[in-house]
Amino acid sequence: MKIIRTLDVTSTEFFDYLEDRVLNDVLENTGNRLNHSSVKGGLTYTKHYQKAKTDVVFKIDQYIRGEKYQLTSRSVADTVTVTYLTEPEEEKTKVTLIEDIDSYQPDQHNRILGWFSQALMLGRMSSTLLDMETDIIKNRAVKEA
């Protein structure tokens, strides 16, 4: 699935946010404190989900700051690849979010169920981008204060 949105944040702010999320996730799940230059293709870490009693392995497949961030998560149940492609537009950033979920097989659903599940996925993806934008703008306000 693919969705494109223009966010009211700069490309630098967007990638700073992605890097901060990765660094915090690595610290919380491994105890390793990494720096921003550590966020690159090949970085791998495991996150344990207590509620689901499962481990998920996260791997950055490709990272080109200002252009592309691709992460694959693998669990016993599924493999999910998330890709962010960006294009700066003055003080805004056009973001293309692509999600590839191995277990998602829309051709195996009837047409109505397929449309419904696509609508749910696109809505969730749109919410994800808008939440990221909101967080970045909040952080911007804190830094300026």
C-alpha positions, 0 to 999 in steps of 0.5 A, a space after each residue: 500500500 502506498 500513500 503520499 502526503 505533504 507534511 508541514 515540516 522540513 526534510 531535516 526535521 523529518 529525518 531527525 525525528 526518524 533517527 531519534 525514534 530509532 535511537 530511542 528504540 535501540 536504547 530501550 530494547 538493547 541498552 546500547 546508546 548510539 549516535 545519529 551516525 549509527 542510523 544507517 543501512 544494516 542497523 539491526 536490533 530486537 524488540 520484545 513485546 511482552 503482551 504478545 510474548 514475541 520478539 520482532 527483529 528490526 533492520 534498516 535496509 536502506 537509509 539515505 538521509 533526506 531521501 529514503 528510509 526503509 525498515 523491515 520488521 520480522 516476527 514469527 507471524 509476519 514480515 513488514 517493510 516500511 519505506 519513507 521516500 521524501 521530496 523537500 518542498 520549501 518548508 514542507 516535505 512530500 512524504 511517500 509512505 509504502 507498506 508491504 505486509 507479507 500476510 496481506 493478500 487482498 486478492 484472497 478477499 471478496 471485493 467488499 472486504 478487500 476495499 474495506 481492509 484497504 481503506 483501514 490500512 490507508 487510514 492508519 497510514 495517513 494517521 501515522 504520517 499526521 501523528 509524526 507531523 504533530 510530534 515534530 511540530 510539538 518538538 519544534 515549539 519546545 526547542 524554540 521556547 
